[in-house]
Amino acid sequence: MLETINKNPHKNTNELAAILNKPNKTIERWISKLKKEGKIEFTGSKKTGGYVVKKKSN
């Protein structure tokens, strides 16, 4: 999932579900887990925004 978001930045859950051919609910569950782990973030507005992989801050 993380690789898919990295290759397709700024996609919302509907778009990611279509790319991965998985149900929206599954994508939302994966997104929630990745957000809790601090690996991804949502950018943009609620309507047109999407998810991106957070850059490592070392």
C-alpha positions in Angstrom: 0.0 0.0 0.0 2.8 2.4 0.9 4.5 1.8 -2.5 1.2 2.4 -4.3 0.8 5.8 -2.5 4.4 6.6 -3.3 4.0 5.9 -7.0 0.5 7.6 -7.1 0.8 10.7 -4.8 -2.3 12.8 -4.1 -4.8 10.1 -4.8 -7.9 9.8 -2.5 -9.3 6.5 -1.2 -11.7 6.0 -4.2 -8.8 6.4 -6.6 -6.5 4.1 -4.6 -9.3 1.5 -4.4 -9.6 1.5 -8.2 -5.9 1.2 -8.7 -5.6 -1.7 -6.3 -8.9 -3.3 -7.2 -9.9 -3.5 -3.5 -13.1 -2.3 -1.7 -13.1 1.2 -0.3 -13.5 -0.1 3.3 -10.3 -2.1 3.0 -8.4 0.9 1.6 -9.7 3.1 4.5 -8.6 0.5 7.0 -5.1 0.4 5.5 -4.9 4.2 5.3 -6.0 4.5 9.0 -3.2 2.2 10.0 -0.5 4.0 8.0 -1.7 7.4 9.3 -1.5 6.1 12.9 2.1 4.9 12.2 2.9 8.4 10.8 3.9 7.1 7.4 1.4 9.0 5.3 -0.5 12.3 5.5 -3.5 13.8 3.7 -2.8 17.0 1.7 -5.1 19.4 0.1 -8.8 20.0 0.6 -11.3 17.3 1.6 -12.8 17.2 -1.8 -9.8 17.3 -4.1 -6.9 16.3 -1.8 -5.1 13.0 -1.5 -2.5 11.0 0.4 1.3 11.3 0.2 4.1 9.4 1.9 5.8 11.5 4.6 9.4 12.3 4.1 11.8 10.9 6.7 13.2 13.7 8.9 16.7 12.5 9.9 
